[in-house]
Amino acid sequence: MPGESEPEDRAPRLARRSPFSPSTKLCPRCLTPLAPIQNPIGELWGIMPTNYECPKCGYAGTVFLERAPEGETETK
């Protein structure tokens, strides 16, 4: 609605990053850092997506949020 916009610093942003740069993977439910689940077939062939598990709420899956590394604020 007009006049009801979020401040510029709180608006969600999309950013491109290198897939080789490290990032913290967060649980989509509780925002706790996720731990990867070991999958010997996926590691062997490299074709299976990595599954992650949340130690706090028990979430398990391939979907996660990422926290941008400190100092990386490049947007286009």
Backbone as a chain_set.jsonl record, in Angstrom:
{"seq": "MPGESEPEDRAPRLARRSPFSPSTKLCPRCLTPLAPIQNPIGELWGIMPTNYECPKCGYAGTVFLERAPEGETETK", "coords": {"N": [[0.838, -1.168, 0.0], [0.436, 2.304, -0.602], [2.602, 4.461, 1.116], [3.015, 2.677, 3.178], [5.605, 1.285, 3.348], [8.468, -0.806, 3.793], [11.437, 0.125, 5.598], [14.412, 0.921, 3.754], [16.733, -0.513, 4.57], [15.74, -2.824, 5.733], [14.391, -4.258, 3.857], [13.914, -7.265, 1.985], [16.53, -8.698, 0.026], [17.817, -9.87, -3.073], [20.745, -11.496, -4.022], [23.605, -12.185, -5.998], [25.99, -14.76, -5.726], [29.089, -16.477, -5.539], [29.057, -19.978, -6.032], [31.07, -21.287, -4.786], [31.886, -19.907, -2.584], [31.979, -19.887, 0.956], [29.099, -20.332, 3.037], [26.683, -19.837, 5.648], [24.295, -22.195, 6.327], [20.905, -22.058, 7.043], [18.14, -23.153, 9.04], [14.862, -23.266, 7.668], [12.68, -23.089, 9.344], [13.382, -22.354, 12.061], [15.688, -20.838, 11.953], [18.163, -21.793, 12.813], [21.583, -22.845, 12.56], [22.214, -25.393, 10.138], [23.021, -28.925, 9.97], [24.806, -31.046, 7.787], [23.456, -34.091, 6.411], [24.89, -37.208, 6.149], [25.266, -38.84, 3.078], [26.044, -41.58, 1.451], [25.7, -42.435, -1.235], [25.097, -40.096, -2.69], [27.448, -38.658, -2.236], [29.247, -40.284, -3.51], [28.507, -40.348, -6.271], [27.813, -37.726, -6.756], [25.409, -36.648, -7.628], [23.12, -36.424, -6.183], [21.169, -34.164, -4.225], [22.347, -32.41, -1.319], [21.229, -33.326, 1.861], [19.956, -31.714, 4.754], [19.876, -31.311, 8.336], [18.171, -30.04, 11.144], [19.34, -29.433, 14.337], [17.844, -28.353, 16.396], [14.957, -28.031, 15.917], [14.329, -30.3, 14.469], [13.887, -30.344, 11.736], [14.314, -31.726, 8.481], [15.709, -31.826, 5.311], [16.2, -30.616, 1.891], [15.956, -27.939, 1.425], [17.003, -24.704, 2.342], [17.956, -21.676, 4.062], [20.281, -19.0, 3.477], [22.898, -17.307, 5.138], [24.393, -14.281, 4.487], [27.91, -13.821, 4.078], [29.932, -11.868, 6.33], [30.553, -8.521, 5.426], [29.945, -8.839, 2.788], [28.1, -7.161, 0.748], [27.267, -6.633, -1.79], [25.04, -5.616, -4.214], [23.008, -5.657, -7.125]], "CA": [[0.0, 0.0, 0.0], [1.238, 3.522, -0.603], [2.891, 5.007, 2.433], [3.342, 1.589, 4.105], [6.713, 0.502, 2.824], [9.513, -1.106, 4.765], [12.654, 0.909, 5.412], [15.314, 0.351, 2.743], [17.698, -1.455, 5.134], [15.073, -4.048, 6.181], [13.752, -4.925, 2.73], [14.659, -8.447, 1.525], [17.289, -8.477, -1.197], [18.41, -11.002, -3.747], [22.125, -11.196, -4.391], [24.354, -13.275, -6.621], [27.238, -15.076, -5.07], [29.77, -17.624, -6.102], [28.704, -21.203, -5.316], [32.262, -21.794, -4.108], [32.127, -19.154, -1.356], [31.303, -20.533, 2.091], [27.965, -19.617, 3.615], [26.025, -20.548, 6.731], [22.98, -22.674, 5.93], [19.999, -21.91, 8.169], [16.858, -23.853, 9.025], [13.777, -22.373, 7.28], [11.685, -23.004, 10.42], [13.802, -21.681, 13.296], [16.895, -20.065, 11.646], [19.322, -22.385, 13.469], [22.493, -23.449, 11.563], [21.927, -26.789, 9.802], [24.115, -29.89, 9.847], [24.547, -31.935, 6.646], [23.231, -35.514, 6.659], [25.786, -37.968, 5.286], [24.611, -39.686, 2.095], [27.157, -42.176, 0.711], [25.435, -42.503, -2.675], [25.242, -38.745, -3.224], [28.861, -38.286, -2.211], [29.948, -41.117, -4.478], [28.207, -39.954, -7.641], [27.678, -36.272, -6.836], [24.192, -36.253, -8.34], [22.04, -36.239, -5.217], [21.326, -32.941, -3.432], [22.715, -32.635, 0.08], [20.16, -33.165, 2.845], [20.381, -31.047, 5.982], [19.04, -31.588, 9.501], [18.245, -29.032, 12.198], [19.429, -30.07, 15.655], [16.934, -27.725, 17.353], [13.533, -28.322, 15.703], [14.165, -31.587, 13.829], [13.663, -30.226, 10.293], [15.249, -32.445, 7.609], [15.36, -31.617, 3.914], [17.204, -30.009, 1.026], [15.704, -26.501, 1.352], [17.621, -23.971, 3.44], [18.244, -20.253, 3.872], [21.709, -18.727, 3.623], [23.305, -16.039, 5.73], [25.491, -13.693, 3.705], [29.125, -13.611, 4.857], [30.175, -10.486, 6.764], [31.274, -7.693, 4.473], [29.436, -9.052, 1.424], [26.862, -6.391, 0.593], [27.146, -6.262, -3.182], [23.763, -5.852, -4.857], [22.943, -5.046, -8.453]], "C": [[0.888, 1.237, 0.0], [1.4, 4.059, 0.811], [3.265, 3.954, 3.465], [4.445, 0.723, 3.52], [7.739, 0.279, 3.922], [10.691, -0.168, 4.549], [13.607, 0.177, 4.471], [16.258, -0.689, 3.33], [17.051, -2.762, 5.594], [14.404, -4.808, 5.05], [14.569, -6.15, 2.314], [15.353, -8.137, 0.201], [17.763, -9.795, -1.758], [19.808, -10.602, -4.165], [22.741, -12.416, -5.049], [25.623, -13.499, -5.839], [27.843, -16.291, -5.751], [29.343, -18.882, -5.338], [29.878, -21.798, -4.548], [32.56, -21.032, -2.823], [31.359, -19.813, -0.203], [30.15, -19.68, 2.598], [27.367, -20.479, 4.718], [24.626, -20.925, 6.271], [22.078, -22.699, 7.162], [18.699, -22.674, 7.946], [15.752, -22.875, 8.611], [12.69, -22.228, 8.349], [12.149, -22.118, 11.571], [15.093, -20.879, 13.144], [18.126, -20.522, 12.427], [20.252, -22.938, 12.388], [22.225, -24.944, 11.397], [23.188, -27.624, 9.744], [23.811, -30.792, 8.657], [24.35, -33.379, 7.095], [24.103, -36.268, 5.665], [24.989, -38.899, 4.379], [25.697, -40.32, 1.227], [26.926, -42.255, -0.795], [25.622, -41.134, -3.311], [26.691, -38.298, -3.262], [29.643, -39.049, -3.269], [29.735, -40.605, -5.897], [28.087, -38.445, -7.812], [26.433, -35.805, -7.557], [23.014, -36.007, -7.402], [22.243, -34.924, -4.474], [21.664, -33.295, -1.989], [21.502, -32.398, 0.972], [20.748, -32.542, 4.099], [19.385, -31.338, 7.08], [19.262, -30.495, 10.542], [18.304, -29.725, 13.557], [18.425, -29.516, 16.663], [15.478, -28.164, 17.162], [13.283, -29.646, 14.988], [13.88, -31.535, 12.338], [14.721, -31.037, 9.544], [14.789, -32.241, 6.178], [16.487, -30.958, 3.145], [17.053, -28.499, 0.914], [16.314, -25.823, 2.569], [17.729, -22.499, 3.07], [19.74, -20.068, 4.042], [21.916, -17.373, 4.262], [24.487, -15.527, 4.92], [26.708, -13.514, 4.6], [29.295, -12.13, 5.207], [30.96, -9.74, 5.7], [30.799, -7.876, 3.044], [28.09, -8.359, 1.303], [26.646, -5.963, -0.84], [25.769, -6.61, -3.709], [23.767, -5.137, -6.195], [21.522, -4.788, -8.84]], "O": [[1.986, 1.207, 0.554], [0.45, 4.1, 1.592], [3.783, 4.297, 4.528], [4.225, -0.453, 3.23], [7.859, 1.073, 4.855], [10.919, 0.287, 3.428], [13.599, -1.052, 4.406], [16.566, -1.67, 2.654], [17.769, -3.734, 5.826], [13.895, -5.907, 5.271], [15.798, -6.083, 2.291], [14.823, -7.405, -0.634], [18.074, -10.725, -1.015], [20.024, -9.477, -4.617], [22.426, -13.55, -4.689], [26.252, -12.558, -5.354], [27.157, -17.032, -6.455], [29.274, -18.851, -4.109], [29.696, -22.714, -3.746], [33.407, -21.465, -2.042], [30.22, -20.245, -0.379], [30.223, -18.451, 2.588], [27.526, -21.699, 4.721], [23.853, -20.056, 5.867], [22.428, -23.279, 8.19], [18.227, -22.82, 6.819], [15.696, -21.765, 9.14], [11.86, -21.322, 8.258], [11.414, -21.235, 12.013], [15.554, -20.288, 14.12], [19.033, -19.727, 12.675], [19.765, -23.457, 11.383], [22.035, -25.668, 12.375], [24.281, -27.112, 9.502], [22.681, -31.261, 8.518], [24.994, -33.838, 8.039], [24.057, -35.993, 4.466], [24.139, -39.656, 4.849], [26.226, -39.65, 0.34], [27.883, -42.15, -1.561], [26.245, -41.025, -4.367], [27.117, -37.637, -4.209], [30.59, -38.521, -3.853], [30.7, -40.446, -6.646], [28.248, -37.942, -8.924], [26.395, -34.678, -8.051], [22.009, -35.43, -7.816], [23.375, -34.591, -4.123], [21.3, -34.367, -1.505], [20.827, -31.377, 0.847], [21.894, -32.808, 4.461], [18.207, -31.582, 6.819], [20.393, -30.076, 10.788], [17.42, -30.514, 13.892], [18.178, -30.15, 17.688], [14.833, -28.612, 18.11], [12.134, -30.082, 14.904], [13.653, -32.578, 11.724], [15.891, -31.036, 9.927], [13.62, -32.457, 5.86], [17.584, -30.762, 3.667], [17.932, -27.836, 0.363], [16.164, -26.301, 3.693], [17.608, -22.131, 1.902], [20.399, -20.889, 4.681], [21.203, -16.414, 3.968], [25.46, -16.248, 4.695], [26.572, -13.103, 5.753], [28.852, -11.253, 4.465], [31.92, -10.269, 5.14], [31.22, -7.126, 2.163], [27.063, -8.905, 1.706], [25.905, -5.011, -1.088], [25.363, -7.771, -3.661], [24.453, -4.13, -6.37], [21.262, -4.276, -9.929]]}, "num_chains": 1, "name": "protein.A"}
